[in-house]
Structure formats: structure tokens, C-alpha cells
Amino acid sequence: MPPYDAGPRLLDVIDTAIFDYLIGNADRHHYESFQDDGGASMLILLDNAKSFGNAALDERSILAPLYQCCMVRVSTWNRLNLLRAGALSSAMRQALTFDPINPVLTEPHLAALDRRLSGVIATVRQCMESQGPENTLIEDRISLPHP
């Protein structure tokens, strides 16, 4: 259903699914966006309250938009690869060090971020093997109409 079936909005939904999977948020009911202006608007992520619940549970169904559509932005893919091998949990640990309620995330939750990230990367690689990298990795430097 337009505008969620193609273009930037579909890629926004896939990015959101990846984000929700990483933080363990299986409770995203709907998406809000700024006023639609021909696909140039972006999603607003509200209500992440059920995130980081059970660090041992990886709810793979959250990734359905990714593994069903088998596409991801090149910039998202590059960022995911930059954060692999423990870089994601390390960055989160460092970013949260000075938070007044430190520790915000426990070590099992930080380990879950890295484990889930490995799962996302494996899913994208499976898509590239089955659909080809040219159909999986979508260049996101597109021109949008401006008034």
C-alpha cells in the first residue's frame, strides 16, 4: 500500500525493523510521519518502551520487512558493518557511561546488541546470495522533488 510499498518510505520501514530488532522492540504498532510530500518525509519513531526487555530473546519476526523485501540502504549496510565485531556494544557502553542512571544497559543487553547485529548482517548476506547484491543494496542518494 502506497507510500509504504516502494521508495524511501519502504526503506525507512526496513531501517526501523533493523533498529527495533537490535533493541528488542517487538511492540511497534504503527508508524507516524511528518506531512507526506511525495516521499520526502521521514518516519517518527515513538514509543520504544518495550525495548531491551529479555536480553536472551531475539524475536526474528521483527526483521520481517528486511527478509521479506530483501533490500536495505547502502548507507545502512555500511553502518551495520562498521558496528560489527563488538563495536556496537562498545560504542553504547561508552555513550552511556556518564548517564545519571548508569548502568542504563546491563552487559547481557550489550551482548544482545552484538549478537542481533550479527543476525541482521547474516540476513542481508542471505538476501544478497539469493537476490544478488544489485537488488539487495539500494543506493540511497536519490533526488527528491523540492518545492
Buried (B, 14 or more C-beta within 10 A) or exposed (E): EEBEEEBBBBBBBBBBBBBBBBBBBBBBEEBEEEEEEEBBBEBEBEEBEEBBBEBEEBBEEBBEBBBEBBBBBBBBBEEBEEBEEBEBBBBBBEEBEEEEEEEBBEEEBBBBBBBBBBBBBEBBEEBBEEBEEEEBBBEBEEEEEEE
